[in-house]
């Protein structure tokens, strides 16, 4: 991938270093001029104060998670690793998306009203923890790169994939993408490591695709790349979100397209998802019941002769040992708040080698006493008491 490692420019009274197209380090110009002659560029980028580090795409504060910073990679829904007790491990290296889909379940993109902070995880740290977890699970693991993001924005993707491909328990590497950043050289790179791409295309019609994406979505070029993925030997699963009243006719066109280009060899070609309004996601009024959804999938199955009602078994997913869950609902702790939280009114804390989201108005660096109010698949939420 030809992402220029560091680009420099001036903007709004700041000196800006843009690293790998996404990490934006900003230093006020008046301060930068004073230190520029005395220190190297690397030193200034890493240590100069005051400086702000933000995600170039979303413009949110960006927290860089390294082994040295001590933030664990288990416990948070937006970054690190998620173990739901199967042979599938979700790998979440970055947050932030280049689209603003009107149905986004995690309210991503630059227009987000709920997300305050983005995270990026150092690839070596992530791969090492993944190796530990895969070792616990045994052979036949699928490592799936997804998250509250567009994974192709992760600037260390090739390094991460390379490390993942060396983990002996990992048999399948799969990843999600909205397709915007695909190009020939990226597809060639991905095809060296990735077994399956889950590509989210929600409409074939350009105007409708743009409307659903909340910004320009170059559907023609994404469709071309979809075909290239199939030709590259990777498996392709097209995963539209069906929102009744918005893209009903488009779903039928997507099914036809997937079948025409030969998506889905080892896996099903389509993974049609039901739109579900989430509390902190973007909400639309148009919601189907599960019965209506599955009835329509069954109808399309017989019309197009393709399997659309899927189960974990279609992906070879089975139950496996889970990583130890050392914290229980109702437990109380007192700990220092070590970083900004993903949403406004949240901070991160560390307890028993897990990262905890704490709802609090206190600031980073202060101590808080909190109670764990939700534990789900090793993800922890607490409120200050
Ligand atoms: S591509 Fe996915 S993460 Fe990005 S805005 Fe759309 S739904 Fe959200």
Boltz pocket constraint, residues with backbone or C-beta under 6 A from the ligand:
constraints:
  - pocket:
      binder: B
      contacts: [[A, 97], [A, 98], [A, 99], [A, 100], [A, 101], [A, 103], [A, 104], [A, 105], [A, 106], [A, 107], [A, 108], [A, 109], [A, 147], [A, 148], [A, 149], [A, 150], [A, 178], [A, 200], [A, 213]]
      max_distance: 6.0
